[in-house]
Amino acid sequence: MRDFLPYAVPDVGEEEIAEVVESLRSGWLTTGPKTKRFENDFAEFVGHGVEAIAVNSATAGLHLALEAIGVGPDTEVITTTYTFTATAEVVRYLGAHPVFVDIDPDTLNMDVAQLEAAITPRTRAIVPVHVAGLPCDMDAILAIAKRHGLRVVEDAAHALPATWRGKLIGALDSDVTVFSFYATKTLVTGEGGMVVTHDHRIAKRCRIMRLHGIDRDAFDRYTSTRPSWYYEVVPPVSSTT
Ligand SMILES: Cc1ncc(COP(=O)(O)O)c(C=O)c1O
């Protein structure tokens, strides 16, 4: 049999193995101190005052982001024809409709010249995808979004640490940016993702909704200055919009 050419072999060293073993020994097998550290380090790396919320996949992150900005039944979300299925799948989870804009054959990213024609009164958000880490024309996309009062959620599953005009993807003026740490991505946790936003209300909503609507995660409940088992399940209440 001919040798199989692997698509992306993860680069896992002794340091990573030691961290996993330490986690197993620590008793924190769920979202805990290392997740907090990762979120803080990631937010600091992206800079510009963003908050970072760790999730179990970019798919979950995109789902949370769209929910937080008010995508729901009878709304439309514009995205690209050339992406992984997750980008449009999450729009359907929320009962909304994905609207596809064709790509520019030179970049494989959304053709911004065709974007405005796809906007209707039901459009709520644009989800550009930075295919293979090549940033979309974010100046044009953000300008169109502003002109039409639309939200922008960047699917940056491939785009760590890509930059647009010298700024890291994640630090631009979009409402939310979502990264993937799936096994084939540039930063790997096996399965995982990060939601990044400048908007504290969106960050708060994503934090609550990533944990079943519970207002205090286990780490907070057991490590705060007044540890308590008590929590509230706060949704359904409206999201940030
Ligand atoms: C463009 C794009 N968006 C979203 C995703 C979903 O990422 P995840 O596997 O972390 O859910 C992927 C995964 O490959 C992707 O390529």
PDBQT file of the ligand as one rigid body, heavy atoms in Angstrom, charges set to zero:
ROOT
HETATM    1  C1  LIG A 301     -14.315  27.841   7.928  1.00  0.00    +0.000 C 
HETATM    2  C2  LIG A 301     -14.659  26.979   9.107  1.00  0.00    +0.000 A 
HETATM    3  N1  LIG A 301     -15.607  27.406   9.958  1.00  0.00    +0.000 NA
HETATM    4  C3  LIG A 301     -15.951  26.684  11.042  1.00  0.00    +0.000 A 
HETATM    5  C4  LIG A 301     -15.347  25.484  11.306  1.00  0.00    +0.000 A 
HETATM    6  C5  LIG A 301     -15.789  24.710  12.507  1.00  0.00    +0.000 C 
HETATM    7  O1  LIG A 301     -14.726  24.527  13.412  1.00  0.00    +0.000 OA
HETATM    8  P1  LIG A 301     -14.840  23.446  14.584  1.00  0.00    +0.000 P 
HETATM    9  O2  LIG A 301     -14.403  22.150  14.018  1.00  0.00    +0.000 OA
HETATM   10  O3  LIG A 301     -13.904  23.967  15.644  1.00  0.00    +0.000 OA
HETATM   11  O4  LIG A 301     -16.256  23.429  15.043  1.00  0.00    +0.000 OA
HETATM   12  C6  LIG A 301     -14.361  24.984  10.449  1.00  0.00    +0.000 A 
HETATM   13  C7  LIG A 301     -13.723  23.699  10.733  1.00  0.00    +0.000 C 
HETATM   14  O5  LIG A 301     -13.003  23.123  10.028  1.00  0.00    +0.000 OA
HETATM   15  C8  LIG A 301     -14.014  25.748   9.314  1.00  0.00    +0.000 A 
HETATM   16  O6  LIG A 301     -13.097  25.311   8.457  1.00  0.00    +0.000 OA
ENDROOT
TORSDOF 0
